């Protein structure tokens, strides 16, 4: 990334330039333009993760892919991650876990999620990801506007305040039907829990199926709590807002 260029200015310019471009064009630029710096794809290997993983495998399968294993995931997610990584030929998969000493000190019985979900996410997601991204200029996410909430005005590129990194959201403008069409046309395997009513999949203790009465595909995440994000898109515990991005 150009050292003398303000990241906010660069992000604004990229959003103007790529506003009408496809997700593939945005991702290809991010992965091949030296000025974008070193990027990693952070993937949950969840319900829709296969789309970006497939795109990366086509453009550059040596792209670092960071998978946060919280050690509280569904067994189906772990199997799906292994099978998908092999099928797509990902060359640089990095499985990240919480520091064992921190886990032993704060959550030896794996019960922290019952008392304080935010603290559990910080221990098992936010801190490990911060360590994993050290040295990268930015990271690629699978967030989309239709997921609602703070994601409703998401742009392709955004500034991650407090870190000096760029976040790239190639699928920001996609609709649910775009995801389905891409998966069908490329014959990509679905996460096995999708058929059981899980359109958004996180840790097992904090994820439940979505019911017919739910209008938000993420309604099954932290159901009944005033919580919609795990924290990896926060800085200092708060949602980051940059211009129109949230």
N, C-alpha and C positions, 0 to 999 in steps of 0.2 A: 504494500500500500504506500502511496506517495507520502513521505514523511512530513511535508510542509503543507499538506492540504487538510483543511478542517473536515473531520469526518461527517459532521452534520451537513455541510455544504455538499459533500460528495454524495451522501445518501439522498438529499433532495434532488440533485441532478440526475442520479440514477433512476429515481422514481419518475421524473419527468420524461426521461429518455425511453424507458421501458414500459410506460403506462399502458400502451396498447399491444405489447408483445405477449407471446405465449409463455406458459410456465417453463417449457423446455428451453426457450430462448433465454429467459432470465437465469435459469440454472446453468446453462452452458456458459453464459457470460461469467457468472460468478466463479465457475470452476476453472475457466481457461484464461481469463484475463489476469496477467501477472499483477496488475495494479490492485486487484481485489484482495491480494494477500493470501495467506494460508487459511483455508476454510475446512471445517469438519461438518458432517451431517450428524445431528443428534436425533436418534430414532428410538421410539419406544417399542417398535415392532408390534404396534397395536392394530386397531381395526382398519386404518387406511394407510398405514406406514409403507405398505408394499409399493405404492405408486412412486414416491420419491426414491425409495431404494432401487426400484427398477430403472428409473431415469438416470440415477447416478451410475448404475452398473453399465448402462449404455454409453454415457458420456465419458466417464472415467472411473473404472471400478477400483482404482487404487486410492480413491478418496477416503480419508479416514472416516469411519462410521463409529460413533460413540453410542453404546447401549448401556443404560443405567440399570443394573440388576440390583434392585432394592432388597433382594432376598425375601420379599413379601409378594412376589408376582405369582400369577396363576401358572400352574404347571404347563398349561396349554401355550402360554406366551413363550416360555423357555424352549419348548419343543419347536414352536413356529419360528423362533429366532434362529435356531440351529439349521432347520431345514431350508429356510429362506436364504440364509447367508450362503449355504452351499449351492443352492440352485442358481443364485444370481452371480456367483463367483466373486463375492466381495473380497478384496485382497488385504484390507487393513481394518478389520473389525476389532474394536477395543471395548472389552467388557469391563465396566467400571462398577466398583462396589464401595460402600462406606468404609472408612478406616476402622479396622477391627478393634483398635483400642478405644475409639470413640463409642462404638457400639457397646462394647463391654462396660464402659463407664456410665452410659446414659440409657441403654435399652437392652440389658442382658437377657431379659425374658421376652423380648419382642412384643411388648405390651404398650409401648409409648403411643401408638396410634389410637389407643382407647382413651388416653388421658389428654393428649395434645397432638392433634393431627399436623399442625403447622411445624411443631418441633420435630416430629417424625420425618416430614418431608425435607426439612432442613438437614437433618442428619443423613438421610438416605439418598437424597437427590441433589439439593442445592450445593452443599459443600463438595460432594464427589465430582459434580459436573464442573464446578469452578476450578478444581484441581486438574481435571481432564482437559479443560479448554486453555489452560495456561500455555502461552506460546502461540496460540492461534490468533489470527486477525479477525476472525468472525466465525459464525456458525449458521447452519441451514436448518430451518424448522419446517414442520408440516402443518402449521396453523393456517386456518381458513376463516374468512369473514362469516360464512354461514354458521359457524360454530357458536356465534352469538356472543353476548356479554361484551367484555372488553376487546374482543377480537373483531367486532363488527366493522371497524374502520381501518383494518390492517392494510398496509401497503407492502409492496414487494421487498423494499429495503427499509431498515430502521436502525437507529443508533441505540446501542445498549449503554445507557448512561452509567457512569461509575467504573466501566471496564475499558472503554476505548475500543470496543469491538463492534462490528457490524453484524446485524442479524438479517438473514435472507429468507423470505417467505414465498417461494415460487408458486405455491398453490393458493395464495391469498384470495384470488378472485374466482376460484373454482366453486361450482355448485355440486350438490350431492350426486346429481346425474352425471357430471363430468368424471367424478371419481369412479362411479360404477362402469361407465363406458370405457374408460382407460383400462380398468382391470379386466373387463370382458374381452376387449380387443387384443390385449396382450396375454390373455389366458393366465392371469396371475392368481395364485391361491389366496383364499380368504382366511383370516384368522378364525380358527374353529369356534370361538365364542360369539362371533357375530350372529351365527344362526340361532344362538340361544338367547338373543335379545340384548347383546352388549355392543352398541354402536360406538362406544368410547370405553377403552379398557386401560385401567391403571393397576394399582396394587389390589390384591384380593380382598383385604379387610375393608377397603374404602370404595369398592366398586360393586354396584348392583345392576341388575337388568333394567332396561327402560320399559316402562309400561305404556299401554295404549293412550293413557291420559297425558303422557309427557310430550311437550312440544320441543324441548331442548334435547339434542342428541347426547349432551353431556349431563343430563339430569341424574344419571346413575352414579356420578362421581361425587363423593362426600354427601350423599343424600341426607337431607335434614339439617345440614350445617350451612353456615354463612361462609362458604368457601367454594371457589370455582377453579382455582389454579393451584398446582402443587408448589409453586414458588420459583421454578427455574426461569420464569419470565419476570421475576421481581428483582429489584435491587434494594438492599437493606430492608427487605420485608415488605416493600411497597410496589404496586404495579407501576411500571414505567410508562409514561406518556410522552411521546415525542411528536409534536405537531399533531397530525390527524391520527397517528398510530396510537394503539393502546395495547 
